[in-house]
Amino acid sequence: MLKVLLELAKVRITFAVALTTIAGYLLANKAFDTGLILPTLGIFLLACGSSALNHYQDSDKDMLMERTRKRPIPSGRISHTFTLIYALVLVVAGSLLVYVGSDFVGLQLGLLALIWYNAIYTPLKRKTAFAVIPGSVIGAIPPLVGWVAGGGDLLEPRALILAFFFFIWQVPHFWLLMLKYGKEYEKAGYPSITGVFDYRQIRYMTFLWTFATAATSLMIPLFGLIHSNIITILLMISAVWLVVVFAGILRKKESDFNPFFYFMRINYFVLAVIIFLSVDSLISV
C-alpha cells in the first residue's frame, strides 16, 4: 500500500519541487534554520496532493498509454474515490503547513500552483499541444513560496528572475519527454507537438529553449542572487556545458537520438543551479 501511495504522490518529482522551495528560502533568509521546515514540507505535501489529483483526472488517458497503464488507478490497485480522498488530505495538510510556516501570501502561492496545475494545465493539455508553455508557470511558484517564507518581497526583481529561470527550464524538460513518448500521447488522444512538428523541428526548438535556460541562468548573478566569484564561474561553466551538450541534439540522426540522455542532462544542470544558489546564500552572509 505504501508503494501505491508514494506512486500517487509522484515523490521523485515532488521532492525536486521541495528542493526549489528550500533554495528560495535560503536566498531570502541567508540562513539554514528551522524556519524552512514547515513551508518546505507544506509545499511537498501540496505537490503530492496535486499529483494524486492528477492521477485521478488523467486515469482515463493513462489506461491508453503503455507508459502509464500500470499506474495505480488504471491497474486497479487503488480506487478513484480513495485517490480523491488521499489527494484532499494531502492538500489540506500541505496548505496548513505552508500557512503556518510562511504567511497568507505563501498559502496563496501554494494554492495557485495547485489550481494552475489541476484546473488549468491538466484540462488544457487535452486541447493544445502547447499547454506546457502556460503550464510551466507551475515550476516557478515553489521557489517563490520559499522566498516569501524566508522574508523576501514577492515583487523584488531577484525573486522574479529566480521564478523566470524555473519557468523557462520546464519547456525543454517536457518537450524532451514528448520526443520520447509523443506518439503514445497521440494514440491516447492528446494533442502532441509530435503531431504538429516533425522531430527535426522539435529538436531545434528544444535546443533554443535549452539555450534560453542557460542564458537565463547567467542572469542570476547579474540580479544579485549570487555573490561568490567562484560560484559565478561554476555557473558559467555549467551553462556553457549545457549548450555544448545540447548542440548534439542538432547533429544526431534520428536513429541515434536518445531524448532521455538530454532529459537527464538538463535536470542535472538545474540541480547544479539549485546547489549553487543554496551554497552561495550560506557563504555570502
Backbone as numpy.savetxt, mean C-alpha at the origin, in Angstrom:
# Nx Ny Nz CAx CAy CAz Cx Cy Cz
-8.28 -22.64 12.16 -9.11 -21.43 12.16 -8.25 -20.16 12.16
-7.17 -20.20 12.93 -6.28 -19.04 13.00 -5.72 -18.71 11.62
-5.36 -19.73 10.87 -4.82 -19.52 9.52 -5.84 -18.82 8.64
-7.10 -19.20 8.77 -8.17 -18.59 7.97 -8.34 -17.12 8.35
-8.31 -16.83 9.65 -8.48 -15.45 10.12 -7.33 -14.57 9.63
-6.12 -15.10 9.67 -4.96 -14.35 9.19 -5.03 -14.13 7.68
-5.55 -15.12 6.99 -5.68 -15.01 5.54 -6.73 -13.96 5.18
-7.83 -13.94 5.91 -8.85 -12.92 5.68 -8.31 -11.52 5.91
-7.43 -11.40 6.90 -6.87 -10.09 7.27 -5.72 -9.66 6.37
-5.26 -10.57 5.49 -4.13 -10.28 4.59 -2.96 -9.68 5.38
-2.51 -10.40 6.39 -1.57 -9.83 7.36 -0.24 -9.40 6.75
0.19 -10.04 5.67 1.45 -9.62 5.07 1.34 -8.21 4.49
0.18 -7.91 3.92 -0.04 -6.58 3.36 -0.30 -5.57 4.48
-1.14 -5.95 5.45 -1.50 -5.02 6.51 -0.32 -4.73 7.44
0.61 -5.68 7.55 1.83 -5.42 8.33 2.65 -4.31 7.66
2.72 -4.36 6.33 3.44 -3.31 5.60 2.77 -1.96 5.79
1.44 -1.95 5.85 0.69 -0.71 6.11 1.08 -0.15 7.47
1.21 -1.04 8.46 1.60 -0.61 9.81 2.99 0.02 9.81
3.89 -0.50 8.97 5.25 0.06 8.90 5.23 1.50 8.40
4.36 1.81 7.44 4.29 3.18 6.95 3.72 4.11 8.02
2.84 3.58 8.86 2.31 4.37 9.97 3.41 4.69 10.97
4.24 3.71 11.26 5.37 3.92 12.18 6.31 4.98 11.61
6.60 4.90 10.31 7.48 5.88 9.68 6.92 7.29 9.82
5.62 7.45 9.57 5.00 8.77 9.72 5.10 9.29 11.14
4.89 8.41 12.12 4.97 8.81 13.52 6.39 9.26 13.88
7.38 8.49 13.49 8.76 8.81 13.83 9.20 10.12 13.18
8.76 10.37 11.96 9.14 11.59 11.28 8.58 12.82 11.98
7.37 12.70 12.51 6.74 13.84 13.19 7.21 13.98 14.62
7.38 12.86 15.30 7.68 12.87 16.74 9.17 12.90 17.06
9.98 12.41 16.12 11.45 12.36 16.29 11.85 11.50 17.48
11.03 10.55 17.86 11.37 9.67 18.99 10.62 8.35 18.84
11.29 7.28 19.23 10.68 5.96 19.22 10.16 5.70 20.63
8.87 5.94 20.85 8.32 5.80 22.18 6.99 5.05 22.15
6.40 4.89 23.30 5.18 4.10 23.42 3.98 4.75 22.72
4.11 6.03 22.38 3.01 6.72 21.73 2.66 6.17 20.36
3.58 5.44 19.75 3.29 4.90 18.41 2.51 3.58 18.46
2.42 2.98 19.64 1.82 1.64 19.73 0.34 1.64 19.33
-0.44 2.50 19.98 -1.89 2.48 19.74 -2.27 2.87 18.31
-1.73 3.98 17.75 -2.12 4.30 16.37 -1.66 3.26 15.36
-0.47 2.69 15.60 0.03 1.66 14.67 -0.82 0.41 14.74
-1.11 -0.04 15.95 -1.96 -1.22 16.12 -3.36 -0.95 15.59
-3.84 0.28 15.81 -5.17 0.64 15.33 -5.26 0.60 13.81
-4.26 1.18 13.14 -4.25 1.15 11.67 -4.10 -0.28 11.17
-3.29 -1.08 11.86 -3.14 -2.48 11.49 -4.48 -3.21 11.54
-5.22 -3.02 12.63 -6.52 -3.69 12.77 -7.54 -3.14 11.77
-7.50 -1.84 11.54 -8.40 -1.25 10.54 -8.12 -1.82 9.15
-6.84 -1.93 8.82 -6.47 -2.49 7.52 -6.87 -3.96 7.43
-6.72 -4.69 8.54 -7.16 -6.09 8.56 -8.66 -6.19 8.35
-9.41 -5.32 9.02 -10.86 -5.31 8.86 -11.28 -4.96 7.44
-10.58 -3.98 6.85 -10.86 -3.59 5.48 -10.57 -4.74 4.51
-9.48 -5.47 4.78 -9.12 -6.60 3.93 -10.15 -7.72 4.04
-10.61 -7.99 5.27 -11.63 -9.03 5.47 -12.92 -8.64 4.75
-13.28 -7.35 4.84 -14.47 -6.87 4.14 -14.31 -7.01 2.63
-13.09 -6.80 2.15 -12.82 -6.96 0.73 -12.99 -8.41 0.29
-12.58 -9.36 1.14 -12.82 -10.77 0.85 -14.32 -11.02 0.66
-15.14 -10.42 1.52 -16.59 -10.55 1.45 -17.12 -9.94 0.14
-16.63 -8.75 -0.20 -17.12 -8.06 -1.39 -16.72 -8.77 -2.69
-15.52 -9.34 -2.72 -14.99 -9.92 -3.96 -15.16 -11.43 -4.06
-15.88 -12.03 -3.13 -15.95 -13.49 -3.10 -16.51 -14.08 -4.39
-17.45 -13.38 -5.05 -18.02 -13.90 -6.29 -16.98 -13.95 -7.40
-16.15 -12.93 -7.49 -15.10 -12.90 -8.51 -13.95 -13.83 -8.15
-13.66 -13.93 -6.85 -12.56 -14.80 -6.40 -12.77 -16.24 -6.83
-14.03 -16.65 -6.90 -14.35 -18.03 -7.30 -13.96 -18.31 -8.75
-13.82 -17.25 -9.54 -13.60 -17.41 -10.96 -12.13 -17.37 -11.36
-11.24 -17.02 -10.41 -9.82 -16.90 -10.73 -9.01 -17.98 -10.04
-8.07 -18.55 -10.78 -7.22 -19.61 -10.24 -6.44 -19.12 -9.03
-5.98 -17.88 -9.10 -5.15 -17.32 -8.03 -5.91 -17.13 -6.73
-7.22 -16.93 -6.81 -7.99 -16.56 -5.62 -9.07 -17.57 -5.23
-9.28 -18.60 -6.02 -10.40 -19.51 -5.73 -10.20 -20.32 -4.45
-8.96 -20.35 -3.93 -8.70 -21.08 -2.68 -8.75 -20.17 -1.46
-9.16 -18.92 -1.64 -9.33 -18.02 -0.50 -10.44 -18.55 0.41
-10.51 -18.09 1.65 -11.42 -18.68 2.64 -12.88 -18.79 2.22
-13.46 -17.74 1.63 -14.88 -17.79 1.29 -15.15 -18.69 0.09
-14.49 -18.48 -1.06 -14.79 -19.34 -2.21 -14.44 -20.81 -1.98
-13.48 -21.07 -1.11 -13.12 -22.47 -0.82 -14.07 -23.12 0.18
-14.97 -22.32 0.76 -15.95 -22.84 1.70 -15.44 -23.02 3.12
-14.26 -22.48 3.41 -13.71 -22.65 4.76 -14.33 -21.70 5.77
-14.99 -20.66 5.29 -15.60 -19.67 6.19 -16.84 -19.13 5.50
-17.82 -18.69 6.28 -19.07 -18.18 5.70 -18.99 -16.68 5.45
-19.89 -16.22 4.62 -19.99 -14.78 4.37 -20.34 -14.03 5.66
-21.27 -14.58 6.41 -21.73 -13.91 7.62 -20.60 -13.77 8.64
-19.86 -14.85 8.86 -18.75 -14.80 9.81 -17.71 -13.78 9.36
-17.42 -13.75 8.07 -16.43 -12.80 7.54 -16.86 -11.37 7.80
-18.14 -11.10 7.60 -18.66 -9.75 7.81 -18.58 -9.35 9.29
-18.92 -10.26 10.19 -18.82 -9.99 11.62 -17.37 -9.77 12.04
-16.50 -10.62 11.53 -15.06 -10.52 11.81 -14.52 -9.17 11.35
-14.90 -8.75 10.16 -14.45 -7.46 9.63 -14.95 -6.31 10.50
-16.20 -6.39 10.93 -16.79 -5.33 11.75 -16.06 -5.22 13.09
-15.76 -6.35 13.71 -15.05 -6.34 14.99 -13.67 -5.68 14.83
-12.96 -6.05 13.77 -11.64 -5.48 13.53 -11.72 -3.97 13.28
-12.70 -3.56 12.51 -12.85 -2.13 12.20 -13.17 -1.32 13.45
-14.08 -1.81 14.27 -14.44 -1.10 15.51 -13.24 -1.03 16.45
-12.55 -2.16 16.64 -11.39 -2.18 17.53 -10.29 -1.27 17.01
-10.03 -1.33 15.70 -9.00 -0.48 15.12 -9.34 0.99 15.23
-10.60 1.34 15.01 -11.03 2.74 15.10 -10.85 3.29 16.51
-11.21 2.50 17.50 -11.05 2.94 18.89 -9.58 3.17 19.24
-8.71 2.27 18.79 -7.29 2.41 19.09 -6.69 3.62 18.39
-7.09 3.86 17.15 -6.59 5.04 16.43 -7.04 6.31 17.12
-8.31 6.34 17.54 -8.84 7.54 18.21 -8.12 7.81 19.53
-7.91 6.77 20.32 -7.24 6.94 21.62 -5.76 7.27 21.43
-5.12 6.62 20.45 -3.70 6.83 20.24 -3.36 8.04 19.42
-4.35 8.62 18.76 -4.11 9.80 17.93 -5.08 10.90 18.37
-6.02 11.20 17.53 -7.09 12.15 17.85 -8.19 11.95 16.82
-9.14 12.87 16.80 -10.27 12.72 15.89 -9.83 12.82 14.43
-8.79 13.62 14.16 -8.28 13.73 12.79 -7.69 12.40 12.35
-6.93 11.76 13.25 -6.38 10.45 12.94 -7.46 9.42 12.66
-8.52 9.46 13.47 -9.65 8.55 13.25 -10.31 8.82 11.91
-10.51 10.08 11.58 -11.11 10.43 10.30 -10.28 9.89 9.13
-8.96 10.02 9.25 -8.07 9.53 8.20 -8.17 8.01 8.07
-8.17 7.33 9.22 -8.28 5.87 9.20 -9.57 5.40 8.56
-10.67 6.05 8.91 -11.96 5.68 8.32 -12.04 6.08 6.85
-11.35 7.17 6.49 -11.29 7.57 5.09 -10.62 6.47 4.26
-9.53 5.91 4.79 -8.85 4.81 4.08 -9.78 3.62 3.90
-10.52 3.29 4.95 -11.48 2.19 4.88 -12.54 2.45 3.83
-13.14 3.63 3.87 -14.19 3.99 2.93 -13.66 4.03 1.50
-12.45 4.60 1.34 -11.87 4.73 0.01 -11.61 3.35 -0.62
-11.15 2.42 0.22 -10.82 1.09 -0.29 -12.07 0.26 -0.57
-12.98 0.22 0.40 -14.12 -0.70 0.30 -15.35 -0.11 -0.40
-15.51 1.20 -0.31 -16.71 1.80 -0.89 -16.44 2.52 -2.21
-15.18 2.83 -2.49 -14.85 3.54 -3.73 -14.01 2.66 -4.66
-12.82 2.26 -4.20 -11.93 1.50 -5.07 -12.49 0.13 -5.44
-13.00 -0.62 -4.47 -13.46 -1.99 -4.74 -14.59 -2.02 -5.78
-15.64 -1.16 -5.66 -16.65 -1.15 -6.74 -16.10 -0.59 -8.05
-15.17 0.38 -7.95 -14.65 1.03 -9.15 -13.83 0.08 -10.01
-13.12 -0.87 -9.37 -12.27 -1.77 -10.15 -13.11 -2.74 -10.99
-14.42 -2.81 -10.72 -15.31 -3.62 -11.55 -15.79 -2.84 -12.78
-15.47 -1.55 -12.80 -15.98 -0.70 -13.87 -14.89 -0.15 -14.79
-13.67 0.03 -14.25 -12.61 0.61 -15.06 -11.26 -0.04 -14.78
-10.47 -0.17 -15.82 -9.14 -0.75 -15.68 -8.18 0.22 -14.99
-8.59 1.46 -14.83 -7.71 2.46 -14.24 -8.09 2.81 -12.80
-8.84 1.93 -12.16 -9.27 2.18 -10.79 -8.10 2.30 -9.83
-6.96 1.69 -10.18 -5.81 1.71 -9.28 -5.28 3.13 -9.06
-5.48 4.02 -10.02 -4.93 5.37 -9.87 -5.63 6.13 -8.75
-6.97 6.27 -8.76 -7.61 6.86 -7.58 -7.48 5.95 -6.36
-7.42 4.62 -6.60 -7.30 3.69 -5.49 -6.00 3.82 -4.73
-4.97 4.36 -5.39 -3.66 4.49 -4.76 -3.65 5.52 -3.63
-4.70 6.32 -3.56 -4.83 7.26 -2.43 -4.79 6.50 -1.10
-5.28 5.27 -1.11 -5.33 4.46 0.11 -3.95 4.31 0.73
-2.94 4.09 -0.10 -1.59 3.90 0.41 -0.98 5.14 1.02
-1.54 6.31 0.68 -0.99 7.56 1.19 -1.52 7.92 2.58
-2.57 7.25 3.02 -3.24 7.67 4.27 -2.57 7.15 5.55
-2.19 5.87 5.65 -1.59 5.38 6.90 -0.38 6.17 7.41
0.57 6.57 6.53 1.67 7.39 7.07 1.19 8.73 7.62
0.09 9.25 7.07 -0.46 10.51 7.58 -1.07 10.31 8.96
-1.66 9.14 9.20 -2.18 8.84 10.53 -1.04 8.84 11.54
0.07 8.19 11.17 1.24 8.20 12.03 1.77 9.59 12.25
1.77 10.38 11.20 2.26 11.77 11.28 1.42 12.59 12.25
0.12 12.48 12.14 -0.79 13.22 13.03 -0.64 12.72 14.47
-0.54 11.39 14.64 -0.39 10.82 15.98 0.91 11.29 16.63
1.93 11.55 15.80 3.22 12.02 16.32 3.27 13.51 16.56
2.13 14.19 16.34 2.07 15.62 16.62 2.29 16.51 15.42
2.32 15.93 14.22 2.54 16.72 13.01 1.27 17.36 12.49
1.47 18.43 11.73 0.36 19.15 11.09 0.02 18.44 9.78
-1.22 18.08 9.59 -1.66 17.32 8.42 -1.37 18.05 7.11
-1.45 19.38 7.11 -1.29 20.14 5.87 0.13 20.65 5.67
1.06 20.21 6.50 2.45 20.61 6.34 3.02 19.99 5.07
3.81 20.74 4.29 4.36 20.20 3.04 5.12 18.89 3.21
5.82 18.71 4.33 6.56 17.46 4.55 5.62 16.26 4.61
4.46 16.46 5.23 3.48 15.38 5.31 2.91 15.07 3.93
2.70 16.10 3.14 2.10 15.91 1.82 3.04 15.20 0.87
4.35 15.51 0.93 5.29 14.82 0.05 5.45 13.37 0.48
5.36 13.11 1.78 5.40 11.74 2.28 4.22 10.94 1.72
3.04 11.53 1.80 1.84 10.87 1.28 1.92 10.69 -0.24
2.46 11.69 -0.92 2.56 11.64 -2.38 3.47 10.48 -2.82
4.57 10.28 -2.10 5.48 9.18 -2.44 4.76 7.84 -2.36
4.02 7.61 -1.28 3.33 6.33 -1.12 2.17 6.19 -2.09
1.63 7.31 -2.55 0.60 7.27 -3.58 1.18 6.82 -4.91
2.27 7.45 -5.33 2.88 7.15 -6.63 3.31 5.70 -6.73
3.91 5.18 -5.66 4.44 3.81 -5.68 3.36 2.77 -5.94
2.14 3.02 -5.51 1.08 2.01 -5.60 0.75 1.63 -7.05
0.90 2.58 -7.97 0.47 2.32 -9.35 1.36 1.27 -10.04
2.69 1.48 -10.11 3.49 0.43 -10.76 3.46 -0.89 -9.99
3.34 -0.81 -8.68 3.21 -2.00 -7.83 2.03 -2.85 -8.30
0.90 -2.22 -8.56 -0.30 -2.94 -8.98 -0.21 -3.37 -10.44
0.30 -2.50 -11.31 0.35 -2.84 -12.72 1.27 -4.02 -13.00
2.29 -4.20 -12.17 3.14 -5.39 -12.32 2.34 -6.66 -12.01
1.44 -6.56 -11.05 0.55 -7.70 -10.77 -0.36 -7.96 -11.98
-0.77 -6.89 -12.62 -1.64 -7.05 -13.79 -0.90 -7.72 -14.94
0.39 -7.42 -15.06 1.18 -8.08 -16.10 1.26 -9.59 -15.85
1.18 -9.96 -14.59 1.26 -11.38 -14.24 -0.11 -12.05 -14.25
-1.14 -11.32 -13.76 -2.44 -11.96 -13.58 -3.56 -11.30 -14.38
-3.21 -10.39 -15.29 -4.23 -9.63 -16.00 -5.25 -10.49 -16.74
-4.79 -11.56 -17.37 -5.71 -12.42 -18.12 -6.71 -13.11 -17.21
-6.26 -13.45 -15.99 -7.18 -14.04 -15.01 -8.26 -13.05 -14.63
-7.86 -11.79 -14.44 -8.84 -10.75 -14.10 -9.85 -10.58 -15.22
-9.37 -10.62 -16.46 -10.28 -10.49 -17.60 -11.29 -11.64 -17.63
-10.82 -12.85 -17.40 -11.71 -14.02 -17.41 -12.76 -13.93 -16.31
-12.40 -13.29 -15.20 -13.33 -13.15 -14.09 -14.32 -12.00 -14.30
-14.12 -11.25 -15.39 -15.05 -10.16 -15.69 -14.60 -8.79 -15.24
-13.37 -8.70 -14.71 -12.83 -7.40 -14.34 -12.28 -6.69 -15.58
-12.48 -5.39 -15.71 -11.74 -4.66 -16.74 -10.28 -4.60 -16.34
-9.39 -4.94 -17.23 -7.96 -4.99 -16.92 -7.17 -4.19 -17.95
-6.07 -3.61 -17.51 -5.25 -2.84 -18.46 -4.68 -3.75 -19.54
-4.61 -5.06 -19.27 -4.15 -5.99 -20.30 -5.17 -6.11 -21.43
-6.38 -5.67 -21.18 -7.40 -5.66 -22.23 -7.49 -4.33 -22.94
-6.75 -3.33 -22.43 -6.75 -1.99 -23.02 -5.46 -1.73 -23.79
-4.34 -2.16 -23.20 -3.03 -1.97 -23.81 -2.36 -3.32 -24.02
-1.40 -3.36 -24.94 -0.63 -4.59 -25.08 0.48 -4.60 -24.03
1.16 -5.74 -23.89 2.14 -5.89 -22.83 3.30 -4.90 -22.97
3.68 -4.61 -24.20 4.78 -3.66 -24.41 4.40 -2.27 -23.90
3.19 -1.84 -24.18 2.73 -0.53 -23.72 2.65 -0.49 -22.19
2.14 -1.56 -21.59 2.02 -1.61 -20.13 3.40 -1.56 -19.48
4.35 -2.25 -20.08 5.70 -2.25 -19.52 6.31 -0.85 -19.59
6.09 -0.14 -20.68 6.60 1.23 -20.80 5.95 2.15 -19.77
4.64 2.02 -19.60 3.94 2.85 -18.62 4.38 2.50 -17.20
4.60 1.22 -16.94 5.06 0.80 -15.62 6.44 1.39 -15.34
7.31 1.41 -16.36 8.63 2.01 -16.18 8.50 3.49 -15.85
7.61 4.20 -16.55 7.44 5.63 -16.31 6.93 5.91 -14.89
5.99 5.09 -14.42 5.48 5.25 -13.06 6.57 4.91 -12.04
7.40 3.92 -12.36 8.50 3.56 -11.47 9.54 4.67 -11.43
9.82 5.25 -12.59 10.75 6.39 -12.64 10.19 7.54 -11.80
8.88 7.76 -11.88 8.24 8.80 -11.07 8.36 8.48 -9.58
8.28 7.19 -9.22 8.45 6.78 -7.83 9.85 7.12 -7.34
10.86 6.80 -8.16 12.25 7.11 -7.80 12.46 8.62 -7.70
11.91 9.36 -8.66 12.06 10.82 -8.65 11.38 11.44 -7.43
10.21 10.93 -7.08 9.50 11.45 -5.91 10.27 11.17 -4.63
10.93 10.02 -4.57 11.73 9.72 -3.37 12.85 10.73 -3.19
13.38 11.27 -4.29 14.46 12.25 -4.20 13.96 13.62 -3.75
12.64 13.81 -3.79 12.06 15.05 -3.28 11.97 15.03 -1.75
12.04 13.83 -1.17 11.89 13.70 0.28 12.93 14.51 1.05
14.24 14.39 0.73 15.21 15.24 1.44 15.05 16.72 1.11
14.59 17.05 -0.09 14.40 18.46 -0.46 13.34 19.13 0.40
12.37 18.33 0.86 11.30 18.86 1.72 11.65 18.77 3.21
12.86 18.35 3.51 13.31 18.34 4.89 12.90 17.14 5.71
12.51 16.06 5.05 12.17 14.85 5.79 13.40 14.03 6.14
14.49 14.25 5.42 15.76 13.59 5.69 16.83 14.66 5.86
17.62 14.51 6.92 18.66 15.51 7.22 20.07 14.95 7.11
20.22 13.66 7.34 21.54 13.04 7.31 22.07 12.95 5.89
23.32 13.39 5.69 23.93 13.30 4.36 24.11 11.85 3.93
24.46 11.00 4.89 24.67 9.58 4.57 23.36 8.94 4.11
22.26 9.22 4.85 20.96 8.67 4.47 20.52 9.20 3.11
20.80 10.48 2.86 20.44 11.08 1.57 21.17 10.39 0.44
22.46 10.13 0.63 23.25 9.45 -0.40 22.73 8.03 -0.63
22.40 7.34 0.46 21.85 5.98 0.34 20.52 6.00 -0.42
19.72 7.02 -0.15 18.43 7.15 -0.85 18.67 7.38 -2.34
19.63 8.25 -2.66 19.93 8.52 -4.07 20.44 7.27 -4.79
21.31 6.52 -4.12 21.83 5.28 -4.71 20.68 4.30 -4.95
19.78 4.20 -3.99 18.64 3.29 -4.11 17.73 3.69 -5.27
17.51 5.00 -5.42 16.65 5.48 -6.50 17.27 5.18 -7.87
18.58 5.40 -7.98 19.28 5.10 -9.24 19.21 3.59 -9.51
19.44 2.80 -8.46 19.36 1.34 -8.60 18.00 0.91 -9.13
16.94 1.51 -8.60 15.58 1.14 -9.02 15.38 1.42 -10.50
15.81 2.60 -10.94 15.64 2.96 -12.35 16.46 2.04 -13.25
17.69 1.74 -12.85 18.55 0.86 -13.65 17.94 -0.53 -13.75
17.45 -1.05 -12.62 16.82 -2.38 -12.63 15.60 -2.38 -13.55
14.78 -1.36 -13.44 13.54 -1.33 -14.22 13.77 -0.98 -15.68
14.97 -0.50 -16.02 15.27 -0.30 -17.44 15.21 -1.63 -18.17
15.44 -2.71 -17.43 15.36 -4.05 -18.02 13.97 -4.41 -18.47
12.97 -3.75 -17.89 11.58 -4.04 -18.26 11.29 -3.62 -19.70
12.12 -2.70 -20.21 11.94 -2.21 -21.58 12.63 -3.10 -22.60
13.63 -3.87 -22.13 14.45 -4.66 -23.06 14.04 -6.12 -23.14
13.46 -6.62 -22.06 13.17 -8.05 -21.99 12.14 -8.47 -23.06
12.39 -9.63 -23.65 11.38 -10.23 -24.50 10.25 -10.76 -23.62
9.05 -10.82 -24.18 7.90 -11.24 -23.38 8.10 -12.64 -22.80
8.77 -13.50 -23.54 8.99 -14.88 -23.07 9.96 -14.93 -21.89
10.83 -13.91 -21.78 11.83 -13.88 -20.70 11.41 -12.98 -19.55
10.28 -12.32 -19.69 9.88 -11.30 -18.72 9.17 -11.92 -17.52
9.65 -11.60 -16.33 9.05 -12.09 -15.09 8.56 -10.91 -14.26
7.27 -10.59 -14.32 6.75 -9.42 -13.59 7.02 -9.49 -12.09
7.00 -10.70 -11.53 7.18 -10.83 -10.09 8.57 -10.38 -9.64
9.57 -10.58 -10.49 10.93 -10.10 -10.19 10.91 -8.60 -9.94
10.25 -7.86 -10.83 10.20 -6.41 -10.71 9.26 -5.98 -9.59
8.20 -6.74 -9.39 7.27 -6.49 -8.29 8.01 -6.50 -6.95
8.85 -7.49 -6.74 9.61 -7.58 -5.50 10.65 -6.47 -5.39
11.26 -6.10 -6.51 12.31 -5.06 -6.47 11.74 -3.70 -6.07
10.56 -3.36 -6.56 9.99 -2.07 -6.18 9.53 -2.10 -4.72
9.11 -3.27 -4.25 8.76 -3.40 -2.83 9.99 -3.28 -1.94
11.11 -3.86 -2.38 12.36 -3.72 -1.63 12.76 -2.25 -1.53
12.56 -1.53 -2.63 12.92 -0.11 -2.64 12.09 0.68 -1.65
10.79 0.43 -1.65 9.90 1.16 -0.73 10.23 0.81 0.72
10.52 -0.46 0.98 10.93 -0.86 2.33 12.21 -0.13 2.73
13.15 0.00 1.79 14.39 0.72 2.08 14.10 2.18 2.42
13.18 2.80 1.67 12.82 4.21 1.95 12.22 4.34 3.34
11.36 3.41 3.72 10.76 3.43 5.06 11.84 3.34 6.12
12.82 2.45 5.91 13.92 2.30 6.86 14.76 3.58 6.91
15.07 4.15 5.75 15.86 5.39 5.71 15.16 6.51 6.49
13.87 6.66 6.24 13.10 7.71 6.91 13.08 7.50 8.42
12.87 6.26 8.83 12.78 5.95 10.25 14.11 6.17 10.96
15.19 5.68 10.34 16.52 5.82 10.95 16.91 7.29 11.02
16.68 8.03 9.95 17.05 9.45 9.93 16.29 10.23 11.00
15.02 9.90 11.19 14.22 10.63 12.20 14.76 10.42 13.60
15.45 9.30 13.83 15.98 8.99 15.17 17.38 9.53 15.37
18.18 9.62 14.30 19.56 10.09 14.45 19.70 11.59 14.23
18.64 12.23 13.74 18.73 13.66 13.43 18.02 14.53 14.47
17.81 13.98 15.65 17.12 14.72 16.71 18.00 15.88 17.17
